[in-house]
Amino acid sequence: MTRMLTVLAAALTFMQPASAGLFSDDDLATARELRERALERDGGFEIVADLTTRIGPRMAGTEADAKAVAWAEELLNDIGFDRVWLEPVTFDTWHRDYERVTVRAPGVDEQELVSLALGFTPATPEGGIEAEVAMFADLAALEAAEPDEVEGRIVFIANRMERSRDGSTYGPAVQARSRGPQVAADMGAEAIVIRSIGTSNNRFAHTGMTRFDDETQAIPAVAISNPDADQLERMVALGEPVTVHVDVGAVYSEPYTSHNVIAEITGSESPEKIVALGAHLDSWDVGTGALDDGAGIAIITEAARLILDLDERPQRSIQLIYFAAEEIGLLGGRVWAEKHHENFGNYQLGAESDFGAGPVYEIGARVVDEAWPVIEAIQAELEPLGIDLGGREASGGPDFIPSLPHGLAVVDLRQDGTDYFDYHHTENDTLDKIDPENLAQNAAAYAVLAWLAAQSPIDFGSGPELLEQLDQ
Ligand SMILES: [Zn+2]
């Protein structure tokens, strides 16, 4: 009997996952303490409430952008980070003045459609543009059209974004916004109207970036709300020519210099090695940027504040990066990658929170093979928060995408985004959409992640090492 038990015990030891015993008992106890403390307080919610109340919308290149940077510097210094500094990010700017879209058809009274101009769209000539509508089911249908169906018309792309927990339905749908205006311009359209890339059935239009290869050939581009897009579709279905009038006021301005704001908890043993948590400080000009991305700012800051409150310092350094000008092209992220990629051997992990305030349900990571057991061990401490182990593909969030070609190891703490695109980039992105309990769950997850990543006995392999493994 005793012998059998010994054999059984040996077999059980053998079956233990590679992640067992990676972290010391003390480090695991601290991770659990961080997790529990995060859930007991509303520290994150206070931060996003303060940002959205004092500053409100803070589009890159506006006065509010500068105020947000000053707000951030003051907050991070008040919290007591070891170092706080700014890194400049310079870019061209654009701002919205107004937009108005109306529609007419035989037997139909003239009506206004709720709209928002897309970012970096040109103004219409004085008095606006009026033309017959050419409607297409999606971008592919527009691309397949004959030029004479489009020339001199106002294009309407009707595709609807479907709802999804992981947000994967956004990428395909957003093509209509990012590429549709250029395609329509190339085919001789006068202007373009798209159905909002969002899932709300309220009358809020969804803005966002569009880009033209050549700004001199840019055409005015606006999004209309989902119910207004339905209305326009029904009018077209009546079978008579439908005329749309688009009037947009918008201004391109001089280059502006904003800043990535960075704060550090300096590591006690390997301060040169860094765990980087990101979020973006800018927002669109509509709403108050509560979900996008005040929530992310709050989550990572609260997580780091919990770690600063400990009696001990982490072994490696932890940095917060509040990225500038994400909404208008990941500009802060691009500058950061350019400035720091030669030092990526010292960057352990990047993880950005930029998907609203829904609860985290899964962790995924892009790390070297040797470090995957560390991710498994971190997930074991996230399990009580309802966070499952995902796969070995991750982007780290939008602002770390420019760092991926340089081999940055990244983690995704994937949030439930079922409702995110009801509010994203609309006037309806406001503080009341944030559930403080969900925000605290996020802060708990980031605190556990940052702490254990900073204490990990194994490096995550950022830089050439990871690139080599991914190549194989
Ligand atoms: Zn965002």
Residues whose N, C-alpha, C, O or C-beta is under 5 A from the ligand:
A	BS01	ZN	D292 D293 D354
